[in-house]
Amino acid sequence: MLAHEVLPGLLADPAGPRVTYYDDRPGPTQGERIELSGAVLANWVAKAGNLLQDELDAGPGSTVALDLPAEHWRTLYWALAAWAVGATVVDGGGAGDGGAEGRGGAGGASADVLVTTEPRAGHPAQVVVTEAALARSFAGDLPDGAIDEAADLATYGDHLDPYATAGASDQALVTARGAWTYGGVVGDAGAQAPRWLVRGDLTDVLRTALAAWAAGGSVLLSRGTDNDALPHRLEVEGATPAPATP
């Protein structure tokens, strides 16, 4: 299965949960719980994909840098959107949150498109993301030409017709840990419809989510959760820790 073929398969059960996200970190988003069904996830992907190809000319041969917290629900739909239009997802990270869920390398500066929570002056094609689920605009100053995701994403279409798609040998994901093609990035879950807690860096999160979804499963993201509280969270959500990412 190719990277961009995973999402359509989830629509066989459009109402089933595919992403569940908790934010337990101190701050304005503490206490958030977000759950995305297959249909809702596909809607976010369609809007982001239309923005990428219509506004920023993203497609096969172009790179989309994700400078987002790895363990965040928005990171997942931006990656899926990039793959839907045939682009390559690259680590675009800055300092990140630190710890296991920190961001990646420094690929954002040279990428064709930058998707970030931390605007960078001078990048010609960037989308600025606000983490909060109900945000209606970015709270800070935006560089000239930057797109405010919170304000603008809802205006894009709910159906995506990619102008072109990638082939099996095209690069899907490039991080400090390696590079994977569209035909090689989706691993074998080794289980049917797993419900996995996903933790780690961008490689861990994206590759584990793809494997779970390809097997008809779902993922749990639990950001900033105390280790003592995690077993109860897993029990409530019916999830198990994901196996290590190869």
Secondary structure by P-SEA (a helix, b strand, c coil): ccccccccccccccccccbbbbbcccccccbbbbbbcaaaaaaaaaaaaaaaaacccccccbbbbbccccccaaaaaaaaaaaaabbbbcccccccccccccccccccccccccccccccccccbbbbbbcccccccccccccccccccccccccccccccccccccccccccccccccccccccccccccccccccccccaaaaaaaaaaaaaaccbbbbbccccccaaaaaaaaaccccccccc
